[in-house]
Amino acid sequence: MTSDFKQAVINIVSNTKPGEWISYGDVAVLAGRPRAARAVSGIIKRQQETLPWHRVVGKGGHISIKDPDLRRKQIQKLQREGQIISETGHIKTKET
């Protein structure tokens, strides 16, 4: 993994504003490596203390974190920012 890619991921996630969300795949595309969603996840995991990690979710707005405590924490943070999360763990948008 290049440091340019890592820095791009950090910049993209850092610039995601409260009330917004972005998928791991979209971060990968914007960072120039469209097939690197898992690498994005790894970078974010190592930078949790400094990044708004909770704003990065799975494809289609799905909360994809498996760890129950971390999943709950992500949902709570997103809800505090005004997101509505369905019982199935999807962020509801105006269209859904």
mmCIF file as gemmi writes it, N, C-alpha and C atoms, coordinates in Angstrom:
data_model
loop_
_atom_site.group_PDB
_atom_site.id
_atom_site.type_symbol
_atom_site.label_atom_id
_atom_site.label_alt_id
_atom_site.label_comp_id
_atom_site.label_asym_id
_atom_site.label_entity_id
_atom_site.label_seq_id
_atom_site.pdbx_PDB_ins_code
_atom_site.Cartn_x
_atom_site.Cartn_y
_atom_site.Cartn_z
_atom_site.occupancy
_atom_site.B_iso_or_equiv
_atom_site.pdbx_formal_charge
_atom_site.auth_seq_id
_atom_site.auth_asym_id
_atom_site.pdbx_PDB_model_num
ATOM 1 N N . MET Axp A 1 ? 0.852 -1.174 0 1 0 ? 1 A 1
ATOM 2 C CA . MET Axp A 1 ? 0 0 0 1 0 ? 1 A 1
ATOM 3 C C . MET Axp A 1 ? 0.896 1.234 0 1 0 ? 1 A 1
ATOM 4 N N . THR Axp A 2 ? 0.631 2.139 -0.907 1 0 ? 2 A 1
ATOM 5 C CA . THR Axp A 2 ? 1.476 3.321 -1 1 0 ? 2 A 1
ATOM 6 C C . THR Axp A 2 ? 1.067 4.367 0.014 1 0 ? 2 A 1
ATOM 7 N N . SER Axp A 3 ? 2.032 5.176 0.382 1 0 ? 3 A 1
ATOM 8 C CA . SER Axp A 3 ? 1.718 6.247 1.33 1 0 ? 3 A 1
ATOM 9 C C . SER Axp A 3 ? 0.805 7.286 0.681 1 0 ? 3 A 1
ATOM 10 N N . ASP Axp A 4 ? 0.877 7.439 -0.66 1 0 ? 4 A 1
ATOM 11 C CA . ASP Axp A 4 ? -0.025 8.366 -1.349 1 0 ? 4 A 1
ATOM 12 C C . ASP Axp A 4 ? -1.473 7.9 -1.22 1 0 ? 4 A 1
ATOM 13 N N . PHE Axp A 5 ? -1.69 6.604 -1.388 1 0 ? 5 A 1
ATOM 14 C CA . PHE Axp A 5 ? -3.035 6.054 -1.249 1 0 ? 5 A 1
ATOM 15 C C . PHE Axp A 5 ? -3.526 6.235 0.183 1 0 ? 5 A 1
ATOM 16 N N . LYS Axp A 6 ? -2.691 5.906 1.139 1 0 ? 6 A 1
ATOM 17 C CA . LYS Axp A 6 ? -3.065 6.052 2.548 1 0 ? 6 A 1
ATOM 18 C C . LYS Axp A 6 ? -3.42 7.501 2.857 1 0 ? 6 A 1
ATOM 19 N N . GLN Axp A 7 ? -2.607 8.434 2.404 1 0 ? 7 A 1
ATOM 20 C CA . GLN Axp A 7 ? -2.879 9.848 2.677 1 0 ? 7 A 1
ATOM 21 C C . GLN Axp A 7 ? -4.161 10.298 1.994 1 0 ? 7 A 1
ATOM 22 N N . ALA Axp A 8 ? -4.413 9.796 0.784 1 0 ? 8 A 1
ATOM 23 C CA . ALA Axp A 8 ? -5.651 10.139 0.086 1 0 ? 8 A 1
ATOM 24 C C . ALA Axp A 8 ? -6.863 9.646 0.868 1 0 ? 8 A 1
ATOM 25 N N . VAL Axp A 9 ? -6.791 8.418 1.381 1 0 ? 9 A 1
ATOM 26 C CA . VAL Axp A 9 ? -7.889 7.865 2.19 1 0 ? 9 A 1
ATOM 27 C C . VAL Axp A 9 ? -8.117 8.736 3.421 1 0 ? 9 A 1
ATOM 28 N N . ILE Axp A 10 ? -7.055 9.077 4.112 1 0 ? 10 A 1
ATOM 29 C CA . ILE Axp A 10 ? -7.164 9.908 5.313 1 0 ? 10 A 1
ATOM 30 C C . ILE Axp A 10 ? -7.806 11.249 4.974 1 0 ? 10 A 1
ATOM 31 N N . ASN Axp A 11 ? -7.392 11.863 3.877 1 0 ? 11 A 1
ATOM 32 C CA . ASN Axp A 11 ? -7.954 13.158 3.481 1 0 ? 11 A 1
ATOM 33 C C . ASN Axp A 11 ? -9.435 13.05 3.136 1 0 ? 11 A 1
ATOM 34 N N . ILE Axp A 12 ? -9.798 12.022 2.394 1 0 ? 12 A 1
ATOM 35 C CA . ILE Axp A 12 ? -11.198 11.844 1.992 1 0 ? 12 A 1
ATOM 36 C C . ILE Axp A 12 ? -12.085 11.635 3.214 1 0 ? 12 A 1
ATOM 37 N N . VAL Axp A 13 ? -11.677 10.749 4.096 1 0 ? 13 A 1
ATOM 38 C CA . VAL Axp A 13 ? -12.477 10.469 5.295 1 0 ? 13 A 1
ATOM 39 C C . VAL Axp A 13 ? -12.531 11.705 6.194 1 0 ? 13 A 1
ATOM 40 N N . SER Axp A 14 ? -11.414 12.388 6.343 1 0 ? 14 A 1
ATOM 41 C CA . SER Axp A 14 ? -11.364 13.587 7.19 1 0 ? 14 A 1
ATOM 42 C C . SER Axp A 14 ? -12.307 14.674 6.692 1 0 ? 14 A 1
ATOM 43 N N . ASN Axp A 15 ? -12.51 14.731 5.381 1 0 ? 15 A 1
ATOM 44 C CA . ASN Axp A 15 ? -13.354 15.772 4.797 1 0 ? 15 A 1
ATOM 45 C C . ASN Axp A 15 ? -14.82 15.376 4.674 1 0 ? 15 A 1
ATOM 46 N N . THR Axp A 16 ? -15.178 14.207 5.177 1 0 ? 16 A 1
ATOM 47 C CA . THR Axp A 16 ? -16.583 13.805 5.203 1 0 ? 16 A 1
ATOM 48 C C . THR Axp A 16 ? -17.232 14.517 6.384 1 0 ? 16 A 1
ATOM 49 N N . LYS Axp A 17 ? -18.193 15.35 6.093 1 0 ? 17 A 1
ATOM 50 C CA . LYS Axp A 17 ? -18.791 16.229 7.104 1 0 ? 17 A 1
ATOM 51 C C . LYS Axp A 17 ? -19.835 15.512 7.972 1 0 ? 17 A 1
ATOM 52 N N . PRO Axp A 18 ? -20.087 16.042 9.16 1 0 ? 18 A 1
ATOM 53 C CA . PRO Axp A 18 ? -21.142 15.486 10.009 1 0 ? 18 A 1
ATOM 54 C C . PRO Axp A 18 ? -22.466 15.425 9.234 1 0 ? 18 A 1
ATOM 55 N N . GLY Axp A 19 ? -23.165 14.315 9.381 1 0 ? 19 A 1
ATOM 56 C CA . GLY Axp A 19 ? -24.428 14.13 8.679 1 0 ? 19 A 1
ATOM 57 C C . GLY Axp A 19 ? -24.262 13.503 7.306 1 0 ? 19 A 1
ATOM 58 N N . GLU Axp A 20 ? -23.011 13.34 6.862 1 0 ? 20 A 1
ATOM 59 C CA . GLU Axp A 20 ? -22.734 12.687 5.59 1 0 ? 20 A 1
ATOM 60 C C . GLU Axp A 20 ? -22.14 11.306 5.847 1 0 ? 20 A 1
ATOM 61 N N . TRP Axp A 21 ? -22.186 10.457 4.84 1 0 ? 21 A 1
ATOM 62 C CA . TRP Axp A 21 ? -21.513 9.165 4.912 1 0 ? 21 A 1
ATOM 63 C C . TRP Axp A 21 ? -20.982 8.825 3.535 1 0 ? 21 A 1
ATOM 64 N N . ILE Axp A 22 ? -20.021 7.929 3.505 1 0 ? 22 A 1
ATOM 65 C CA . ILE Axp A 22 ? -19.401 7.487 2.264 1 0 ? 22 A 1
ATOM 66 C C . ILE Axp A 22 ? -19.076 6.004 2.422 1 0 ? 22 A 1
ATOM 67 N N . SER Axp A 23 ? -19.116 5.272 1.328 1 0 ? 23 A 1
ATOM 68 C CA . SER Axp A 23 ? -18.814 3.838 1.417 1 0 ? 23 A 1
ATOM 69 C C . SER Axp A 23 ? -17.312 3.605 1.291 1 0 ? 23 A 1
ATOM 70 N N . TYR Axp A 24 ? -16.872 2.448 1.792 1 0 ? 24 A 1
ATOM 71 C CA . TYR Axp A 24 ? -15.465 2.065 1.651 1 0 ? 24 A 1
ATOM 72 C C . TYR Axp A 24 ? -15.074 2.057 0.174 1 0 ? 24 A 1
ATOM 73 N N . GLY Axp A 25 ? -15.952 1.524 -0.663 1 0 ? 25 A 1
ATOM 74 C CA . GLY Axp A 25 ? -15.681 1.454 -2.097 1 0 ? 25 A 1
ATOM 75 C C . GLY Axp A 25 ? -15.552 2.82 -2.739 1 0 ? 25 A 1
ATOM 76 N N . ASP Axp A 26 ? -16.413 3.755 -2.332 1 0 ? 26 A 1
ATOM 77 C CA . ASP Axp A 26 ? -16.329 5.11 -2.879 1 0 ? 26 A 1
ATOM 78 C C . ASP Axp A 26 ? -15.042 5.803 -2.447 1 0 ? 26 A 1
ATOM 79 N N . VAL Axp A 27 ? -14.621 5.571 -1.212 1 0 ? 27 A 1
ATOM 80 C CA . VAL Axp A 27 ? -13.342 6.131 -0.76 1 0 ? 27 A 1
ATOM 81 C C . VAL Axp A 27 ? -12.218 5.57 -1.624 1 0 ? 27 A 1
ATOM 82 N N . ALA Axp A 28 ? -12.253 4.269 -1.878 1 0 ? 28 A 1
ATOM 83 C CA . ALA Axp A 28 ? -11.214 3.633 -2.698 1 0 ? 28 A 1
ATOM 84 C C . ALA Axp A 28 ? -11.173 4.239 -4.1 1 0 ? 28 A 1
ATOM 85 N N . VAL Axp A 29 ? -12.338 4.441 -4.704 1 0 ? 29 A 1
ATOM 86 C CA . VAL Axp A 29 ? -12.405 5.043 -6.039 1 0 ? 29 A 1
ATOM 87 C C . VAL Axp A 29 ? -11.812 6.448 -6.013 1 0 ? 29 A 1
ATOM 88 N N . LEU Axp A 30 ? -12.249 7.255 -5.06 1 0 ? 30 A 1
ATOM 89 C CA . LEU Axp A 30 ? -11.757 8.633 -4.969 1 0 ? 30 A 1
ATOM 90 C C . LEU Axp A 30 ? -10.261 8.698 -4.691 1 0 ? 30 A 1
ATOM 91 N N . ALA Axp A 31 ? -9.749 7.69 -3.994 1 0 ? 31 A 1
ATOM 92 C CA . ALA Axp A 31 ? -8.32 7.649 -3.673 1 0 ? 31 A 1
ATOM 93 C C . ALA Axp A 31 ? -7.49 7.054 -4.813 1 0 ? 31 A 1
ATOM 94 N N . GLY Axp A 32 ? -8.157 6.633 -5.895 1 0 ? 32 A 1
ATOM 95 C CA . GLY Axp A 32 ? -7.441 6.159 -7.063 1 0 ? 32 A 1
ATOM 96 C C . GLY Axp A 32 ? -7.217 4.661 -7.157 1 0 ? 32 A 1
ATOM 97 N N . ARG Axp A 33 ? -7.806 3.898 -6.244 1 0 ? 33 A 1
ATOM 98 C CA . ARG Axp A 33 ? -7.662 2.43 -6.288 1 0 ? 33 A 1
ATOM 99 C C . ARG Axp A 33 ? -9.039 1.796 -6.115 1 0 ? 33 A 1
ATOM 100 N N . PRO Axp A 34 ? -9.822 1.753 -7.192 1 0 ? 34 A 1
ATOM 101 C CA . PRO Axp A 34 ? -11.219 1.331 -7.104 1 0 ? 34 A 1
ATOM 102 C C . PRO Axp A 34 ? -11.47 -0.062 -6.543 1 0 ? 34 A 1
ATOM 103 N N . ARG Axp A 35 ? -10.484 -0.926 -6.555 1 0 ? 35 A 1
ATOM 104 C CA . ARG Axp A 35 ? -10.688 -2.286 -6.046 1 0 ? 35 A 1
ATOM 105 C C . ARG Axp A 35 ? -10.093 -2.465 -4.65 1 0 ? 35 A 1
ATOM 106 N N . ALA Axp A 36 ? -9.868 -1.38 -3.945 1 0 ? 36 A 1
ATOM 107 C CA . ALA Axp A 36 ? -9.147 -1.443 -2.67 1 0 ? 36 A 1
ATOM 108 C C . ALA Axp A 36 ? -10.008 -1.083 -1.457 1 0 ? 36 A 1
ATOM 109 N N . ALA Axp A 37 ? -11.286 -1.459 -1.489 1 0 ? 37 A 1
ATOM 110 C CA . ALA Axp A 37 ? -12.17 -1.135 -0.36 1 0 ? 37 A 1
ATOM 111 C C . ALA Axp A 37 ? -11.672 -1.748 0.948 1 0 ? 37 A 1
ATOM 112 N N . ARG Axp A 38 ? -11.143 -2.964 0.884 1 0 ? 38 A 1
ATOM 113 C CA . ARG Axp A 38 ? -10.638 -3.6 2.113 1 0 ? 38 A 1
ATOM 114 C C . ARG Axp A 38 ? -9.411 -2.878 2.645 1 0 ? 38 A 1
ATOM 115 N N . ALA Axp A 39 ? -8.585 -2.384 1.757 1 0 ? 39 A 1
ATOM 116 C CA . ALA Axp A 39 ? -7.419 -1.609 2.194 1 0 ? 39 A 1
ATOM 117 C C . ALA Axp A 39 ? -7.871 -0.325 2.882 1 0 ? 39 A 1
ATOM 118 N N . VAL Axp A 40 ? -8.934 0.283 2.36 1 0 ? 40 A 1
ATOM 119 C CA . VAL Axp A 40 ? -9.505 1.476 2.998 1 0 ? 40 A 1
ATOM 120 C C . VAL Axp A 40 ? -9.918 1.136 4.423 1 0 ? 40 A 1
ATOM 121 N N . SER Axp A 41 ? -10.587 0.012 4.586 1 0 ? 41 A 1
ATOM 122 C CA . SER Axp A 41 ? -11.02 -0.427 5.914 1 0 ? 41 A 1
ATOM 123 C C . SER Axp A 41 ? -9.835 -0.562 6.865 1 0 ? 41 A 1
ATOM 124 N N . GLY Axp A 42 ? -8.755 -1.157 6.385 1 0 ? 42 A 1
ATOM 125 C CA . GLY Axp A 42 ? -7.567 -1.332 7.219 1 0 ? 42 A 1
ATOM 126 C C . GLY Axp A 42 ? -6.943 -0.015 7.633 1 0 ? 42 A 1
ATOM 127 N N . ILE Axp A 43 ? -6.885 0.931 6.705 1 0 ? 43 A 1
ATOM 128 C CA . ILE Axp A 43 ? -6.329 2.251 7.025 1 0 ? 43 A 1
ATOM 129 C C . ILE Axp A 43 ? -7.183 2.931 8.083 1 0 ? 43 A 1
ATOM 130 N N . ILE Axp A 44 ? -8.483 2.892 7.89 1 0 ? 44 A 1
ATOM 131 C CA . ILE Axp A 44 ? -9.392 3.538 8.843 1 0 ? 44 A 1
ATOM 132 C C . ILE Axp A 44 ? -9.284 2.884 10.215 1 0 ? 44 A 1
ATOM 133 N N . LYS Axp A 45 ? -9.196 1.574 10.237 1 0 ? 45 A 1
ATOM 134 C CA . LYS Axp A 45 ? -9.106 0.851 11.514 1 0 ? 45 A 1
ATOM 135 C C . LYS Axp A 45 ? -7.886 1.302 12.316 1 0 ? 45 A 1
ATOM 136 N N . ARG Axp A 46 ? -6.78 1.545 11.623 1 0 ? 46 A 1
ATOM 137 C CA . ARG Axp A 46 ? -5.555 1.971 12.311 1 0 ? 46 A 1
ATOM 138 C C . ARG Axp A 46 ? -5.557 3.451 12.667 1 0 ? 46 A 1
ATOM 139 N N . GLN Axp A 47 ? -6.522 4.201 12.159 1 0 ? 47 A 1
ATOM 140 C CA . GLN Axp A 47 ? -6.577 5.65 12.389 1 0 ? 47 A 1
ATOM 141 C C . GLN Axp A 47 ? -7.841 6.073 13.145 1 0 ? 47 A 1
ATOM 142 N N . GLN Axp A 48 ? -8.469 5.152 13.866 1 0 ? 48 A 1
ATOM 143 C CA . GLN Axp A 48 ? -9.759 5.436 14.509 1 0 ? 48 A 1
ATOM 144 C C . GLN Axp A 48 ? -9.732 6.64 15.44 1 0 ? 48 A 1
ATOM 145 N N . GLU Axp A 49 ? -8.629 6.851 16.097 1 0 ? 49 A 1
ATOM 146 C CA . GLU Axp A 49 ? -8.559 7.945 17.07 1 0 ? 49 A 1
ATOM 147 C C . GLU Axp A 49 ? -8.581 9.314 16.406 1 0 ? 49 A 1
ATOM 148 N N . THR Axp A 50 ? -8.161 9.388 15.138 1 0 ? 50 A 1
ATOM 149 C CA . THR Axp A 50 ? -8.025 10.69 14.49 1 0 ? 50 A 1
ATOM 150 C C . THR Axp A 50 ? -8.993 10.921 13.335 1 0 ? 50 A 1
ATOM 151 N N . LEU Axp A 51 ? -9.701 9.899 12.918 1 0 ? 51 A 1
ATOM 152 C CA . LEU Axp A 51 ? -10.612 10.029 11.778 1 0 ? 51 A 1
ATOM 153 C C . LEU Axp A 51 ? -12.069 9.868 12.198 1 0 ? 51 A 1
ATOM 154 N N . PRO Axp A 52 ? -12.993 10.51 11.461 1 0 ? 52 A 1
ATOM 155 C CA . PRO Axp A 52 ? -14.419 10.259 11.687 1 0 ? 52 A 1
ATOM 156 C C . PRO Axp A 52 ? -14.824 8.94 11.008 1 0 ? 52 A 1
ATOM 157 N N . TRP Axp A 53 ? -14.253 7.853 11.514 1 0 ? 53 A 1
ATOM 158 C CA . TRP Axp A 53 ? -14.399 6.512 10.933 1 0 ? 53 A 1
ATOM 159 C C . TRP Axp A 53 ? -15.851 6.076 10.807 1 0 ? 53 A 1
ATOM 160 N N . HIS Axp A 54 ? -16.685 6.576 11.712 1 0 ? 54 A 1
ATOM 161 C CA . HIS Axp A 54 ? -18.08 6.137 11.741 1 0 ? 54 A 1
ATOM 162 C C . HIS Axp A 54 ? -18.86 6.575 10.506 1 0 ? 54 A 1
ATOM 163 N N . ARG Axp A 55 ? -18.33 7.524 9.746 1 0 ? 55 A 1
ATOM 164 C CA . ARG Axp A 55 ? -19.012 8.009 8.547 1 0 ? 55 A 1
ATOM 165 C C . ARG Axp A 55 ? -18.724 7.156 7.318 1 0 ? 55 A 1
ATOM 166 N N . VAL Axp A 56 ? -17.883 6.149 7.472 1 0 ? 56 A 1
ATOM 167 C CA . VAL Axp A 56 ? -17.562 5.251 6.359 1 0 ? 56 A 1
ATOM 168 C C . VAL Axp A 56 ? -18.288 3.932 6.598 1 0 ? 56 A 1
ATOM 169 N N . VAL Axp A 57 ? -19.118 3.565 5.635 1 0 ? 57 A 1
ATOM 170 C CA . VAL Axp A 57 ? -19.98 2.393 5.787 1 0 ? 57 A 1
ATOM 171 C C . VAL Axp A 57 ? -19.862 1.5 4.555 1 0 ? 57 A 1
ATOM 172 N N . GLY Axp A 58 ? -20.544 0.376 4.61 1 0 ? 58 A 1
ATOM 173 C CA . GLY Axp A 58 ? -20.539 -0.551 3.488 1 0 ? 58 A 1
ATOM 174 C C . GLY Axp A 58 ? -21.356 -0.043 2.313 1 0 ? 58 A 1
ATOM 175 N N . LYS Axp A 59 ? -21.3 -0.804 1.248 1 0 ? 59 A 1
ATOM 176 C CA . LYS Axp A 59 ? -22.007 -0.479 0.013 1 0 ? 59 A 1
ATOM 177 C C . LYS Axp A 59 ? -23.488 -0.227 0.275 1 0 ? 59 A 1
ATOM 178 N N . GLY Axp A 60 ? -24.005 0.824 -0.306 1 0 ? 60 A 1
ATOM 179 C CA . GLY Axp A 60 ? -25.418 1.13 -0.185 1 0 ? 60 A 1
ATOM 180 C C . GLY Axp A 60 ? -25.838 1.648 1.175 1 0 ? 60 A 1
ATOM 181 N N . GLY Axp A 61 ? -24.872 2.078 1.994 1 0 ? 61 A 1
ATOM 182 C CA . GLY Axp A 61 ? -25.209 2.615 3.309 1 0 ? 61 A 1
ATOM 183 C C . GLY Axp A 61 ? -25.413 1.564 4.374 1 0 ? 61 A 1
ATOM 184 N N . HIS Axp A 62 ? -24.849 0.387 4.166 1 0 ? 62 A 1
ATOM 185 C CA . HIS Axp A 62 ? -24.99 -0.712 5.123 1 0 ? 62 A 1
ATOM 186 C C . HIS Axp A 62 ? -23.922 -0.622 6.216 1 0 ? 62 A 1
ATOM 187 N N . ILE Axp A 63 ? -24.338 -0.728 7.47 1 0 ? 63 A 1
ATOM 188 C CA . ILE Axp A 63 ? -23.394 -0.783 8.585 1 0 ? 63 A 1
ATOM 189 C C . ILE Axp A 63 ? -22.776 -2.175 8.547 1 0 ? 63 A 1
ATOM 190 N N . SER Axp A 64 ? -21.511 -2.253 8.178 1 0 ? 64 A 1
ATOM 191 C CA . SER Axp A 64 ? -20.901 -3.557 7.907 1 0 ? 64 A 1
ATOM 192 C C . SER Axp A 64 ? -19.965 -4.057 9.002 1 0 ? 64 A 1
ATOM 193 N N . ILE Axp A 65 ? -19.8 -3.3 10.051 1 0 ? 65 A 1
ATOM 194 C CA . ILE Axp A 65 ? -18.912 -3.719 11.143 1 0 ? 65 A 1
ATOM 195 C C . ILE Axp A 65 ? -19.541 -4.905 11.868 1 0 ? 65 A 1
ATOM 196 N N . LYS Axp A 66 ? -18.76 -5.946 12.077 1 0 ? 66 A 1
ATOM 197 C CA . LYS Axp A 66 ? -19.263 -7.173 12.712 1 0 ? 66 A 1
ATOM 198 C C . LYS Axp A 66 ? -19.195 -7.127 14.238 1 0 ? 66 A 1
ATOM 199 N N . ASP Axp A 67 ? -18.165 -6.482 14.79 1 0 ? 67 A 1
ATOM 200 C CA . ASP Axp A 67 ? -18.016 -6.406 16.246 1 0 ? 67 A 1
ATOM 201 C C . ASP Axp A 67 ? -19.223 -5.669 16.825 1 0 ? 67 A 1
ATOM 202 N N . PRO Axp A 68 ? -20.004 -6.315 17.709 1 0 ? 68 A 1
ATOM 203 C CA . PRO Axp A 68 ? -21.248 -5.707 18.192 1 0 ? 68 A 1
ATOM 204 C C . PRO Axp A 68 ? -21.046 -4.377 18.922 1 0 ? 68 A 1
ATOM 205 N N . ASP Axp A 69 ? -19.992 -4.259 19.707 1 0 ? 69 A 1
ATOM 206 C CA . ASP Axp A 69 ? -19.76 -3.009 20.437 1 0 ? 69 A 1
ATOM 207 C C . ASP Axp A 69 ? -19.384 -1.876 19.492 1 0 ? 69 A 1
ATOM 208 N N . LEU Axp A 70 ? -18.513 -2.152 18.551 1 0 ? 70 A 1
ATOM 209 C CA . LEU Axp A 70 ? -18.087 -1.138 17.591 1 0 ? 70 A 1
ATOM 210 C C . LEU Axp A 70 ? -19.232 -0.77 16.65 1 0 ? 70 A 1
ATOM 211 N N . ARG Axp A 71 ? -20.034 -1.768 16.28 1 0 ? 71 A 1
ATOM 212 C CA . ARG Axp A 71 ? -21.21 -1.522 15.435 1 0 ? 71 A 1
ATOM 213 C C . ARG Axp A 71 ? -22.187 -0.583 16.148 1 0 ? 71 A 1
ATOM 214 N N . ARG Axp A 72 ? -22.44 -0.862 17.42 1 0 ? 72 A 1
ATOM 215 C CA . ARG Axp A 72 ? -23.343 -0.025 18.216 1 0 ? 72 A 1
ATOM 216 C C . ARG Axp A 72 ? -22.798 1.399 18.319 1 0 ? 72 A 1
ATOM 217 N N . LYS Axp A 73 ? -21.493 1.513 18.525 1 0 ? 73 A 1
ATOM 218 C CA . LYS Axp A 73 ? -20.856 2.826 18.631 1 0 ? 73 A 1
ATOM 219 C C . LYS Axp A 73 ? -21.002 3.603 17.318 1 0 ? 73 A 1
ATOM 220 N N . GLN Axp A 74 ? -20.81 2.913 16.183 1 0 ? 74 A 1
ATOM 221 C CA . GLN Axp A 74 ? -20.954 3.572 14.892 1 0 ? 74 A 1
ATOM 222 C C . GLN Axp A 74 ? -22.391 4.053 14.69 1 0 ? 74 A 1
ATOM 223 N N . ILE Axp A 75 ? -23.344 3.206 14.987 1 0 ? 75 A 1
ATOM 224 C CA . ILE Axp A 75 ? -24.75 3.58 14.829 1 0 ? 75 A 1
ATOM 225 C C . ILE Axp A 75 ? -25.083 4.782 15.704 1 0 ? 75 A 1
ATOM 226 N N . GLN Axp A 76 ? -24.639 4.77 16.953 1 0 ? 76 A 1
ATOM 227 C CA . GLN Axp A 76 ? -24.912 5.886 17.86 1 0 ? 76 A 1
ATOM 228 C C . GLN Axp A 76 ? -24.314 7.187 17.339 1 0 ? 76 A 1
ATOM 229 N N . LYS Axp A 77 ? -23.078 7.13 16.856 1 0 ? 77 A 1
ATOM 230 C CA . LYS Axp A 77 ? -22.426 8.331 16.328 1 0 ? 77 A 1
ATOM 231 C C . LYS Axp A 77 ? -23.177 8.861 15.104 1 0 ? 77 A 1
ATOM 232 N N . LEU Axp A 78 ? -23.574 7.967 14.215 1 0 ? 78 A 1
ATOM 233 C CA . LEU Axp A 78 ? -24.312 8.391 13.028 1 0 ? 78 A 1
ATOM 234 C C . LEU Axp A 78 ? -25.669 8.983 13.407 1 0 ? 78 A 1
ATOM 235 N N . GLN Axp A 79 ? -26.342 8.372 14.366 1 0 ? 79 A 1
ATOM 236 C CA . GLN Axp A 79 ? -27.64 8.89 14.807 1 0 ? 79 A 1
ATOM 237 C C . GLN Axp A 79 ? -27.496 10.274 15.43 1 0 ? 79 A 1
ATOM 238 N N . ARG Axp A 80 ? -26.436 10.488 16.191 1 0 ? 80 A 1
ATOM 239 C CA . ARG Axp A 80 ? -26.204 11.817 16.778 1 0 ? 80 A 1
ATOM 240 C C . ARG Axp A 80 ? -25.998 12.88 15.703 1 0 ? 80 A 1
ATOM 241 N N . GLU Axp A 81 ? -25.552 12.449 14.536 1 0 ? 81 A 1
ATOM 242 C CA . GLU Axp A 81 ? -25.352 13.38 13.425 1 0 ? 81 A 1
ATOM 243 C C . GLU Axp A 81 ? -26.591 13.48 12.533 1 0 ? 81 A 1
ATOM 244 N N . GLY Axp A 82 ? -27.685 12.851 12.949 1 0 ? 82 A 1
ATOM 245 C CA . GLY Axp A 82 ? -28.944 12.983 12.229 1 0 ? 82 A 1
ATOM 246 C C . GLY Axp A 82 ? -29.289 11.861 11.272 1 0 ? 82 A 1
ATOM 247 N N . GLN Axp A 83 ? -28.459 10.839 11.192 1 0 ? 83 A 1
ATOM 248 C CA . GLN Axp A 83 ? -28.757 9.717 10.305 1 0 ? 83 A 1
ATOM 249 C C . GLN Axp A 83 ? -29.823 8.819 10.943 1 0 ? 83 A 1
ATOM 250 N N . ILE Axp A 84 ? -30.666 8.261 10.11 1 0 ? 84 A 1
ATOM 251 C CA . ILE Axp A 84 ? -31.671 7.304 10.564 1 0 ? 84 A 1
ATOM 252 C C . ILE Axp A 84 ? -31.217 5.927 10.089 1 0 ? 84 A 1
ATOM 253 N N . ILE Axp A 85 ? -31.068 5.007 11.034 1 0 ? 85 A 1
ATOM 254 C CA . ILE Axp A 85 ? -30.586 3.666 10.729 1 0 ? 85 A 1
ATOM 255 C C . ILE Axp A 85 ? -31.747 2.683 10.857 1 0 ? 85 A 1
ATOM 256 N N . SER Axp A 86 ? -31.956 1.879 9.827 1 0 ? 86 A 1
ATOM 257 C CA . SER Axp A 86 ? -33.04 0.893 9.861 1 0 ? 86 A 1
ATOM 258 C C . SER Axp A 86 ? -32.68 -0.256 10.797 1 0 ? 86 A 1
ATOM 259 N N . GLU Axp A 87 ? -33.665 -1.075 11.106 1 0 ? 87 A 1
ATOM 260 C CA . GLU Axp A 87 ? -33.431 -2.242 11.965 1 0 ? 87 A 1
ATOM 261 C C . GLU Axp A 87 ? -32.466 -3.233 11.326 1 0 ? 87 A 1
ATOM 262 N N . THR Axp A 88 ? -32.361 -3.195 10.005 1 0 ? 88 A 1
ATOM 263 C CA . THR Axp A 88 ? -31.447 -4.1 9.305 1 0 ? 88 A 1
ATOM 264 C C . THR Axp A 88 ? -30.043 -3.52 9.157 1 0 ? 88 A 1
ATOM 265 N N . GLY Axp A 89 ? -29.823 -2.329 9.712 1 0 ? 89 A 1
ATOM 266 C CA . GLY Axp A 89 ? -28.491 -1.74 9.692 1 0 ? 89 A 1
ATOM 267 C C . GLY Axp A 89 ? -28.154 -0.954 8.447 1 0 ? 89 A 1
ATOM 268 N N . HIS Axp A 90 ? -29.159 -0.379 7.809 1 0 ? 90 A 1
ATOM 269 C CA . HIS Axp A 90 ? -28.931 0.464 6.639 1 0 ? 90 A 1
ATOM 270 C C . HIS Axp A 90 ? -29.265 1.912 6.983 1 0 ? 90 A 1
ATOM 271 N N . ILE Axp A 91 ? -28.471 2.816 6.453 1 0 ? 91 A 1
ATOM 272 C CA . ILE Axp A 91 ? -28.767 4.234 6.614 1 0 ? 91 A 1
ATOM 273 C C . ILE Axp A 91 ? -29.923 4.557 5.678 1 0 ? 91 A 1
ATOM 274 N N . LYS Axp A 92 ? -30.957 5.141 6.239 1 0 ? 92 A 1
ATOM 275 C CA . LYS Axp A 92 ? -32.112 5.51 5.428 1 0 ? 92 A 1
ATOM 276 C C . LYS Axp A 92 ? -31.831 6.863 4.785 1 0 ? 92 A 1
ATOM 277 N N . THR Axp A 93 ? -32.101 6.937 3.503 1 0 ? 93 A 1
ATOM 278 C CA . THR Axp A 93 ? -31.964 8.2 2.79 1 0 ? 93 A 1
ATOM 279 C C . THR Axp A 93 ? -33.355 8.686 2.44 1 0 ? 93 A 1
ATOM 280 N N . LYS Axp A 94 ? -33.437 9.862 1.871 1 0 ? 94 A 1
ATOM 281 C CA . LYS Axp A 94 ? -34.743 10.395 1.504 1 0 ? 94 A 1
ATOM 282 C C . LYS Axp A 94 ? -35.457 9.49 0.509 1 0 ? 94 A 1
ATOM 283 N N . GLU Axp A 95 ? -34.682 8.733 -0.267 1 0 ? 95 A 1
ATOM 284 C CA . GLU Axp A 95 ? -35.276 7.856 -1.267 1 0 ? 95 A 1
ATOM 285 C C . GLU Axp A 95 ? -35.746 6.532 -0.676 1 0 ? 95 A 1
ATOM 286 N N . THR Axp A 96 ? -35.238 6.134 0.516 1 0 ? 96 A 1
ATOM 287 C CA . THR Axp A 96 ? -35.587 4.822 1.065 1 0 ? 96 A 1
ATOM 288 C C . THR Axp A 96 ? -36.577 4.927 2.193 1 0 ? 96 A 1
